[in-house]
């Protein structure tokens, strides 16, 4: 008995099969439409840029006390238009190693900057603090600044668009 | 006397138009349930007390439609492209005739919308209007709040100047902090591991189609539920009349009669007869119109006098630009100082 007062007859086999068919058609068409769209949307999960090496600076530009920031430009890939990935790289010599680390704060992704008067790297967004070698020194971030895979070629320092674990040997002078 | 003459003339003109249009109306009414819809929607009895507090929803809906219209017009010049997005906004701002005003209306409309949604929610909360049977309306309303700030946020991102770029950076990073699925969410949104042109086109798609379409559909269901279950779910309307209240006039008596009949009808979803009622049209529509107009005039004045800035071109290596949160996310920005990242 519906609210309007008429009765829907008991479900016959014919009626049941028709209902099943309606559900089947709806499901079939939905899968046909959604399948390609889901693939289309999630395809970017497979995007991994190819390994690229770019020059950062010459070795005599590298200091032992102050991290110098350089702009590196990687060729953009996997996009509908040509573009460049610009990244800030801090470079400093620590002992006999050269460290090349990114300027992207590990908390929210803002660009950290070197404050000479504090001798620290500071993030302007939420006050993440790193020492001159990019190690976490305070504030809300939970990790140190990421190290770039790097190597020395002739008198130049090169970095790749790959992040490596801290503690790995980066480059010998 | 002169006023009397004017009124008479106006009335007779209205009658004349009405008579001329009557056959058209009748023709349509035979094919569409015009009269029934009109009686259900326009001559809907609404509680008489506290009416001004129940006008913000209408102002929000009006502003939403203005956002759609200004947004469509901005799209005639905006280009969601890695190198040209900011340039195209500068063009709208500086070259297009009245482009600065259209962009200003879209920007300040958003500010007013988020503010009004806050007021609307506070009113609903403090009047107890979320209680049974209106829980679904409240839930959809919370969904609308989330969609509203998401739309405002993505709109700020696609300016693709320094502020827009860092909004995307921080937004995708926060998405990346989601437990378990975070990295996938961030990558899906960015279209890769880093911010790329795909990030811009995806954010743009969310801003101009996905989120507004969801907003419009859910907002319409939200309003539909309000009409279905009877407006003003406020306790104040069901309390006895305070002493010294003037007696109801003819309209109010008729409206009260109608709502009593509706509540008794088993097919109706309305509950509770308010102690005083009046017609939705024109009495409540008038109040909604006044408030919507005041809000829009405020938006217009803000757009006229306060230009919306376009910041420097995107530079991730900046050492001078300090990104700031959008105003409605400042609370979240402060929360992230202590909570996020230590997980």
Interface residues (C-beta under 8 A of the other chain):
Chain A: X3 X4 X41 X42 X44 X45 X47 X48 X49 X69 X71 X76 X78 X79 X80 X81 X83 X85 X86 X87 X88 X103 X104 X106 X107 X108 X109 X110 X111 X113 X114 X124 X125 X126 X127 X140 X141 X142
Chain B: X81 X82 X83 X166 X169 X170 X172 X173 X174 X184 X187 X188 X190 X191 X192 X193 X194 X196 X197 X198 X201 X266 X267 X315 X316 X317 X318 X319 X321 X322 X323 X333 X336 X337 X338 X340 X341 X342 X343
